[in-house]
């Protein structure tokens, strides 16, 4: 497994150590799990954003199409 080196504020390092101890895992495993969780949350947020963007595009297109149908109906009413 590749390794990284990072600097953490003292309180974050202490808190991660306490959390790891309470779970009975190493601090490295604790930090790994935290990164995995944040990665999952970020992926979900990105999926939600893509879905919202697609929904807005569909909504805008539906509004345009409905306006075209209204215009056609107005023309038929005039005849």
Protein Blocks (a to p, Z undefined) as FASTA:
>chain_A
ZZddddddfklmmmmmmmmmmnopafklmmmmmmmmmmmmmmmmmmmmmmmmmmmmmmmm
mmmmmmmmmmmmmmmmmZZ
